[in-house]
Amino acid sequence: MTSYNELWNQVLHAIQESHYFKDDIFHTWIENKTSLFNIDNQTAYVSFKTMITHQLLSQENNKQLFESTLSELYGEDLSIQYFDYKEANQLMPSIQVQKKTEEIAQSSLNPDYTFENFVQGYCNQEAYAACLSCCTQIKHTFNPIMIYGNSGLGKTHLLHAIGNYLKKERPEVKVFYAYSGQLVTILLDAMKTKNVYGNTVEQVKEQLSNYDYFLIDDVQNLKQSSSQEVFFTVYNQLIARNAQIVMTSDMHPNELSGLQNRLISRFSSGLITNISKPEFDTSKAILRKKLEGNEESILIQDNVLDYLASKFSDDVRNLEGSLNKLIFNATIENPEVIDLDFAQRILMKEPVIINQDELTMKQIKKAVVNFYGFTYKDLEGKSRQKNIMNARQVFVYLSRELLHKAYVAIGQELGNRDHTTILSSYERARQKMENDKAFSMAVDKVKATLKQ
Ligand SMILES: Nc1ncnc2c1ncn2[C@@H]1O[C@H](COP(=O)(O)OP(=O)(O)OP(=O)(O)O)[C@@H](O)[C@H]1O
């Protein structure tokens, strides 16, 4: 079904194309100054933002033009009632909330974030496969899908890829995509208006539960406890209707503080999949992908790609950024080819300052997994592989030395381990600091990345 927003845009477009109004009048007083917010009982409710707009639209001929164009596009005779937009907000808060929800749901997906443009590697293949396969399944086997990983590793890209794929290949399915912050706004708005005009919360719940795909980015921000209540119901209804839910988060669901346990345990019931930083070859493939189509105009030596891939692949955003910086500077300096000297000169490292006062166990954990190239799952899991055990000890040691955290708290952060395990892990780490050079170097290196 066409939304009111789309319908009104079609009306405006048709009227603009007819050149009934002079272009400057149309742009200044009509476009972006009006909005259709409800149709009920053969009446269309349109809000206006300025008095001049109102006067213009209320003139008999103009009113008729809008009514006939709207009626034709809607397929039914309609008359229009105009409202000041502030009045309209108060008049129909529930409709405003509904409208906002619709607008967010339709918020544009980045057309560049497609499956075709996503480079697969060991670091992301499970997440990629899960996202692609959920687009074609009718009965969803893994529900919800939760993708977690550090910033800039492609989580949002995959979520948009699902949306873009469905838009093209299965236009009949209803897709909701939002940042969790937008979702919280919708839910809080609904709650604010619930006792004024009908039960807006119920309407929004119903509206949200009606989607076939529900894509929520950065779910760790869904912290407002009152909105979690509403989300919980919507979540259950969506699952009961076999709608696919896909969420991203910057940490494993078990680490999501501020979210209710019942939500976390539901998040964990489908497929939890991690994206880690790209391996060297994947980083290079990403760089090549970004250069695709421009190979003729951007001459870049292969060892420059090696350099970028080895230096900036902790965050694909940085990787892309470093490449863009080189390309941009090449347009200024016009070298014959971007070689290693040029790249190193342009990309001289600028220090990133982390405020030590804000150092948390999560940051230490992130630094440890980045350093060792493991996932959070590995670190928290049961594996007794030597490297993973070392990584755990580094984490425990730094959490004690830098943050003076209790063994219990460290244990909770490390996959709910018992405090006696953490105590012995710390003792072992202390001994190793004295007699195991490799271990003490690892500790220093991780510590150094925290100071950057
Ligand atoms: N495997 C990949 N192939 C191609 N591009 C990628 C890949 N991974 C990440 N990118 C690109 O890196 C940039 C950052 O990715 P994205 O925004 O999806 O990260 P994110 O994990 O959602 O980060 P955040 O948690 O900060 O929101 C985007 O431009 C995205 O296209």
The ligand as an SDF file (V2000), in Angstrom:
LIG
                    3D

 31 33  0  0  0  0  0  0  0  0999 V2000
   33.3920   -6.9070    3.6680 N   0  0  0  0  0  0  0  0  0  0  0  0
   33.1970   -5.6760    3.2060 C   0  0  0  0  0  0  0  0  0  0  0  0
   33.1730   -5.4510    1.8810 N   0  0  0  0  0  0  0  0  0  0  0  0
   33.0060   -4.2060    1.3920 C   0  0  0  0  0  0  0  0  0  0  0  0
   32.8440   -3.1080    2.1440 N   0  0  0  0  0  0  0  0  0  0  0  0
   32.8470   -3.2670    3.4700 C   0  0  0  0  0  0  0  0  0  0  0  0
   33.0220   -4.5520    4.0750 C   0  0  0  0  0  0  0  0  0  0  0  0
   32.9930   -4.3980    5.4050 N   0  0  0  0  0  0  0  0  0  0  0  0
   32.7910   -3.0940    5.6420 C   0  0  0  0  0  0  0  0  0  0  0  0
   32.7090   -2.4080    4.4910 N   0  0  0  0  0  0  0  0  0  0  0  0
   32.5230   -0.9570    4.3360 C   0  0  0  0  0  0  0  0  0  0  0  0
   33.0530   -0.3350    5.5010 O   0  0  0  0  0  0  0  0  0  0  0  0
   32.2520    0.7770    5.8900 C   0  0  0  0  0  0  0  0  0  0  0  0
   31.7860    0.6070    7.3160 C   0  0  0  0  0  0  0  0  0  0  0  0
   30.8770   -0.4870    7.3730 O   0  0  0  0  0  0  0  0  0  0  0  0
   29.5410   -0.4770    8.2570 P   0  0  0  0  0  0  0  0  0  0  0  0
   28.9970    0.9000    8.3590 O   0  0  0  0  0  0  0  0  0  0  0  0
   28.6460   -1.5320    7.7180 O   0  0  0  0  0  0  0  0  0  0  0  0
   30.1640   -0.8810    9.6490 O   0  0  0  0  0  0  0  0  0  0  0  0
   29.4430   -1.2800   11.0100 P   0  0  0  0  0  0  0  0  0  0  0  0
   30.0040   -2.6010   11.3870 O   0  0  0  0  0  0  0  0  0  0  0  0
   27.9750   -1.1800   10.8790 O   0  0  0  0  0  0  0  0  0  0  0  0
   29.9940   -0.1540   11.9780 O   0  0  0  0  0  0  0  0  0  0  0  0
   29.2520    0.5850   13.2080 P   0  0  0  0  0  0  0  0  0  0  0  0
   29.1380   -0.4370   14.3030 O   0  0  0  0  0  0  0  0  0  0  0  0
   30.2280    1.6820   13.5470 O   0  0  0  0  0  0  0  0  0  0  0  0
   27.9470    1.0850   12.7250 O   0  0  0  0  0  0  0  0  0  0  0  0
   31.1190    0.8480    4.8900 C   0  0  0  0  0  0  0  0  0  0  0  0
   31.4350    1.7730    3.8930 O   0  0  0  0  0  0  0  0  0  0  0  0
   31.0750   -0.5560    4.2950 C   0  0  0  0  0  0  0  0  0  0  0  0
   30.5910   -0.5440    2.9650 O   0  0  0  0  0  0  0  0  0  0  0  0
  1  2  1  0
  2  3  1  0
  2  7  2  0
  3  4  2  0
  4  5  1  0
  5  6  2  0
  6  7  1  0
  6 10  1  0
  7  8  1  0
  8  9  2  0
  9 10  1  0
 10 11  1  0
 11 12  1  0
 11 30  1  0
 12 13  1  0
 13 14  1  0
 13 28  1  0
 14 15  1  0
 15 16  1  0
 16 17  2  0
 16 18  1  0
 16 19  1  0
 19 20  1  0
 20 21  2  0
 20 22  1  0
 20 23  1  0
 23 24  1  0
 24 25  2  0
 24 26  1  0
 24 27  1  0
 28 29  1  0
 28 30  1  0
 30 31  1  0
M  END
$$$$
